[in-house]
Amino acid sequence: MTTIATEKTEAERAASPAAGVKAAGMPSSADSRSADAHSAGTGAVLRPAPSATPAQPASAPKHAPAETPKPAPSDPEASGAARTQAAPPPAFYTKDLSVFYGEKQAIKHVSMAFPDRQVVALIGPSGCGKSTFLRSLNRMNDLIPGASIQGEIWIGGQNICDSKTDVVRLRQKIGMVWQRPNPFHKSIYENVAFGPRYHGVKSKAALDQLVEECLRKTALWDEVKDRLHQSGLALSGGQQQRLCIARSIAVKPDILLMDEPASALDPVSTAKVEELIAELKQDYTIVIVTHNMHQAARVSDKTAFFFLGDLVEYDETNKIFTNPSRKSTDDYISGRFG
């Protein structure tokens, strides 16, 4: 028995160098045979040859520069950039707009964009150019002798200051509500139906539906539905103003311009008009001129402060009224002048 064991040991020693050489040349094969041997239950384990040290790239620096970390999604700057990229295009904008009455310059190189379906309030002391600027947005200043415009107003890819602009179509697209209610000397029904009929709506059924729809939008239907054929002048001041708003939206504009729409109204009627503005902005971009600071703060999304024909500051309403960037804006809002 001892002799057999010795012979087997010597045989194993004789086989080991050859196995070692083979394992060094084919390390993966040695690993495989070791696993096979273990699986077969022989108990023999073949050690794989040591692998060669991997070569280091000659050009690799000892210490690679640290990679600049990317901003986290919650980073204010990154999220702000994302908001800017995702922001929808404005409903319209002005570029270097100036308005003159003869040689007097009333508006001086104003560039500003109006967000779609938001309310923009124009504030400033009397004579600062707010109403002049507002009227220029649908070319109403063309009706004033000696008035002229320089610069650009872009709506739907068109510069409406171009001499070829169809101002009738333009004023259908951009409605206007004046400071004092000015219903036509016609019935309530005809006040609303006049514009659509002028632009080609002839069907009585279509006009009936449109009149009701516009009066409902202005919260006037329930108050006048039983007297549609009475004169619009028989309504109260607040009702007349809402009738004028209904008349403006009857021609399906995209933009509504409002020049002090509640300045001549009592507080109850003013509140109704403000509620109406909040509802209408779901369908229209609205620009409103107001002297009432509280009203501007209540109804608008953005506010522009005008002074002596200049656009001094234009920003989110909350910022304008709580933390304006310009001292003159703060002075006006706090009542130091104006």
C-alpha positions in Angstrom: 0.0 0.0 0.0 2.9 2.3 0.8 4.5 1.7 -2.5 1.3 2.5 -4.4 0.9 5.8 -2.6 4.4 6.8 -3.3 4.1 6.1 -7.0 0.9 8.0 -7.2 2.5 11.0 -5.5 5.4 10.9 -7.9 3.0 10.7 -10.8 1.2 13.7 -9.5 4.4 15.6 -9.1 5.4 14.7 -12.6 2.0 15.9 -14.0 1.9 19.2 -12.0 4.6 21.1 -14.0 2.8 20.3 -17.2 -0.5 21.3 -15.8 1.1 24.5 -14.4 2.5 25.4 -17.8 -0.8 24.8 -19.5 -2.6 26.9 -16.8 -0.2 29.8 -17.3 -0.8 29.8 -21.0 -4.6 29.4 -20.7 -5.8 30.8 -17.4 -9.5 30.6 -18.4 -9.1 26.9 -19.3 -7.4 26.2 -15.9 -10.3 27.9 -14.2 -12.7 25.9 -16.2 -10.9 22.5 -15.5 -10.7 23.4 -11.8 -14.5 24.0 -11.7 -15.0 20.7 -13.7 -12.8 18.8 -11.3 -14.6 20.1 -8.3 -18.0 19.3 -9.9 -16.8 15.8 -10.7 -16.1 15.2 -7.0 -12.3 14.5 -7.3 -11.3 17.1 -4.8 -8.5 18.4 -7.0 -8.3 22.2 -7.5 -6.1 23.6 -10.2 -4.8 27.0 -9.3 -4.9 29.5 -12.1 -1.6 31.1 -13.1 -1.1 34.7 -11.9 -2.4 37.1 -14.5 -0.1 39.7 -15.9 -0.2 43.2 -14.5 -2.4 45.3 -16.9 -0.5 48.0 -18.8 -1.2 51.6 -17.8 -1.9 54.1 -20.6 1.1 56.2 -21.1 -0.9 59.4 -21.5 -3.1 58.9 -18.4 -2.5 61.7 -15.9 -1.6 60.9 -12.3 -4.7 62.8 -11.1 -7.6 63.3 -13.5 -9.3 66.6 -13.1 -12.6 66.4 -11.3 -15.6 66.5 -13.5 -17.8 69.6 -13.1 -21.0 68.3 -11.4 -24.2 68.8 -13.3 -26.9 70.9 -11.5 -29.5 68.9 -9.7 -33.0 69.1 -11.0 -34.0 71.2 -8.0 -31.3 73.7 -8.7 -33.0 77.1 -9.2 -30.9 78.1 -12.1 -31.4 74.8 -13.9 -35.2 74.9 -13.3 -35.3 78.5 -14.4 -33.6 77.6 -17.7 -36.1 74.7 -18.1 -39.0 77.1 -17.5 -37.6 79.5 -20.1 -37.2 76.8 -22.7 -40.7 75.5 -22.0 -42.4 79.0 -21.9 -45.0 79.5 -24.6 -44.5 82.3 -27.1 -46.1 85.6 -26.2 -49.5 86.5 -27.6 -47.9 89.6 -29.0 -45.0 92.0 -28.4 -43.8 95.5 -29.2 -40.3 96.3 -30.4 -38.8 99.8 -30.0 -42.3 101.4 -30.2 -42.6 105.1 -30.2 -45.7 107.2 -30.6 -45.8 110.9 -31.6 -48.4 113.6 -31.5 -47.0 115.9 -34.1 -43.4 116.6 -32.9 -44.1 115.6 -29.3 -43.0 112.1 -28.4 -45.6 110.5 -26.1 -44.1 106.9 -26.0 -40.4 106.3 -26.1 -38.9 103.1 -27.5 -41.0 100.6 -25.6 -40.3 96.9 -26.0 -42.4 94.4 -24.1 -44.0 91.0 -24.5 -47.6 90.1 -23.4 -48.0 86.5 -22.2 -50.8 84.5 -23.7 -54.0 84.4 -21.6 -52.7 86.6 -18.8 -53.7 90.0 -17.6 -51.1 92.8 -17.9 -51.8 96.1 -16.0 -50.3 99.4 -17.2 -49.9 101.8 -14.3 -48.4 105.3 -13.9 -49.5 108.9 -13.2 -51.8 110.8 -15.5 -50.2 111.9 -18.7 -47.5 109.2 -18.6 -48.6 107.6 -21.9 -50.5 104.5 -20.7 -53.6 105.1 -22.7 -51.6 106.2 -25.8 -49.6 103.0 -25.6 -52.8 100.9 -25.2 -54.5 102.5 -28.2 -51.5 101.9 -30.4 -51.9 98.2 -29.9 -54.8 98.1 -32.3 -54.0 101.2 -34.3 -56.7 103.3 -32.7 -54.2 106.2 -32.6 -54.6 106.3 -36.4 -57.9 108.2 -35.9 -56.1 111.0 -34.1 -54.9 113.8 -36.4 -51.1 114.2 -36.3 -50.5 110.9 -34.5 -47.8 108.6 -35.8 -46.0 105.4 -34.8 -42.5 104.2 -35.1 -41.3 100.8 -34.3 -43.0 97.4 -34.5 -46.0 95.5 -33.0 -45.9 91.8 -33.8 -49.1 89.7 -33.6 -49.3 86.3 -35.2 -46.1 86.7 -37.2 -47.3 90.1 -38.6 -46.0 93.6 -37.9 -49.4 95.4 -37.6 -47.6 98.8 -38.0 -47.2 97.9 -41.7 -49.1 100.3 -43.9 -50.7 97.3 -45.6 -52.4 96.0 -42.4 -56.2 95.7 -42.7 -57.2 97.7 -39.6 -60.8 96.5 -39.7 -59.7 92.9 -39.4 -57.1 93.9 -36.8 -59.7 95.5 -34.6 -61.8 92.3 -34.9 -58.8 90.4 -33.5 -58.0 93.0 -30.8 -61.1 94.2 -29.0 -61.3 97.5 -27.1 -63.3 98.5 -24.0 -63.3 102.2 -23.2 -63.1 104.0 -19.9 -66.8 105.1 -19.9 -69.5 102.7 -21.1 -70.5 103.5 -24.6 -73.3 101.1 -25.7 -74.8 101.8 -29.2 -78.2 103.5 -29.4 -79.7 100.1 -30.1 -81.3 97.2 -28.2 -79.3 95.0 -25.8 -79.5 92.2 -28.4 -78.4 94.5 -31.3 -75.4 95.8 -29.3 -74.0 92.3 -29.1 -75.1 91.1 -32.6 -73.9 94.2 -34.4 -70.3 93.1 -34.8 -70.9 89.5 -35.9 -73.5 90.6 -38.3 -71.1 93.2 -39.8 -68.5 90.5 -40.2 -70.9 88.2 -42.1 -73.0 86.2 -39.6 -76.5 86.3 -41.1 -78.3 83.3 -39.5 -80.8 84.3 -36.9 -80.2 81.1 -34.9 -76.5 81.6 -34.9 -76.9 85.2 -33.8 -79.3 84.2 -31.0 -76.8 81.6 -29.8 -73.9 84.1 -29.9 -75.8 86.8 -28.1 -76.7 84.5 -25.3 -73.2 83.0 -25.1 -71.6 86.5 -24.8 -74.1 87.8 -22.3 -73.5 84.7 -20.1 -69.7 85.1 -20.3 -70.2 88.7 -19.0 -72.6 87.5 -16.2 -75.3 89.6 -17.7 -77.7 87.1 -19.2 -79.8 86.4 -16.1 -80.2 90.2 -15.6 -81.4 91.0 -19.2 -82.7 87.9 -20.8 -86.3 89.1 -20.5 -85.6 92.5 -22.0 -83.2 91.8 -24.8 -85.0 94.2 -27.1 -84.9 97.2 -24.8 -82.3 99.9 -25.2 -78.9 99.2 -23.9 -78.8 102.7 -22.6 -81.5 101.8 -20.1 -79.1 99.6 -18.2 -77.1 100.7 -15.1 -73.5 101.9 -15.5 -72.0 98.6 -14.5 -74.4 96.7 -16.7 -73.6 99.0 -19.6 -69.9 98.3 -19.2 -70.5 94.5 -19.1 -72.6 94.9 -22.2 -69.7 96.7 -24.0 -67.4 93.8 -23.0 -70.0 91.4 -24.4 -70.1 93.4 -27.6 -66.3 93.2 -27.8 -66.0 89.5 -27.4 -68.9 88.8 -29.8 -66.5 89.1 -32.7 -64.2 86.5 -31.2 -61.0 88.5 -30.6 -57.8 87.0 -29.3 -56.8 90.1 -27.3 -58.9 92.5 -25.1 -57.7 96.1 -24.4 -59.4 97.8 -21.5 -58.8 101.5 -20.8 -59.8 102.2 -17.1 -62.9 99.9 -17.5 -64.1 100.4 -13.9 -63.1 104.0 -13.2 -66.6 105.3 -13.7 -68.4 102.5 -11.7 -69.5 102.0 -8.2 -67.7 99.5 -5.9 -70.2 96.7 -6.5 -70.0 97.1 -10.3 -66.3 97.4 -10.1 -66.1 94.1 -8.2 -68.2 92.4 -10.9 -66.0 93.8 -13.7 -62.9 92.5 -11.9 -64.5 89.1 -11.4 -65.3 89.1 -15.1 -61.7 89.9 -16.0 -60.5 87.0 -14.0 -62.8 84.7 -15.9 -62.2 86.1 -19.3 -58.4 85.6 -19.1 -59.0 81.9 -19.5 -59.9 82.7 -23.2 -58.2 86.0 -23.9 -55.0 88.0 -23.4 -56.0 91.2 -21.5 -54.2 94.5 -21.2 -55.7 96.9 -18.8 -54.9 100.5 -18.0 -55.7 101.5 -14.4 -54.9 104.2 -11.9 -56.1 102.0 -9.1 -53.1 100.3 -7.5 -55.2 97.9 -5.6 -57.1 96.9 -8.7 -53.9 96.3 -10.6 -52.7 94.1 -7.7 -55.9 92.1 -7.7 -56.5 91.4 -11.3 -53.2 91.3 -13.1 -50.4 88.7 -13.6 -47.8 91.2 -14.8 -47.6 95.0 -14.3 -45.8 97.7 -16.3 -45.0 101.0 -14.8 -44.9 104.0 -17.2 -43.5 107.4 -16.5 -43.2 110.3 -18.9 -43.5 108.0 -21.9 -40.9 105.6 -20.7 -41.4 102.0 -19.6 -39.6 102.2 -16.3 -40.2 98.6 -15.0 -42.1 95.5 -16.2 -42.3 92.4 -14.1 -44.6 90.0 -12.2 -47.3 91.9 -10.3 -46.3 90.5 -7.0 -42.7 91.6 -7.4 -43.7 95.1 -8.7 -45.8 95.7 -5.6 -43.6 94.0 -3.0 -40.0 94.4 -4.2 -39.7 96.6 -7.2 -36.3 97.0 -8.8 -36.5 100.7 -9.5 -36.7 103.4 -6.8 -39.2 105.4 -8.9 -41.5 102.4 -9.1 -41.4 102.1 -5.3 -42.0 105.8 -4.9 -45.0 105.7 -7.1 -46.6 102.6 -5.6 -46.0 103.9 -2.1 -47.7 107.2 -2.9 -44.7 109.5 -2.8 -45.8 111.0 -6.1 -48.5 110.6 -8.7 
